[in-house]
Amino acid sequence: MSTTHEVLVMTVPEAGAKLGLGRNAAYEAAARGEIPTIRIGKLLKVPKVAFERMLAKVEAA
């Protein structure tokens, strides 16, 4: 029996790459609240659902 787990978060650089941003620009956008993030201990992660929702709002505008 094989169980596949979907990863629900991505790193800030991964989210930035999807937006065409470099690593530093992605972290700066996250610090400004332009990329949605959650903090887990010292890790800063981007929830995929919140990221996709953010993109949907931009496309609708």
Secondary structure, DSSP 8 states (H G I E B T S, - for coil): --------EEEHHHHHHHTT--HHHHHHHHHTTSS--EEETTEEEEEHHHHHHHHHHHHH-
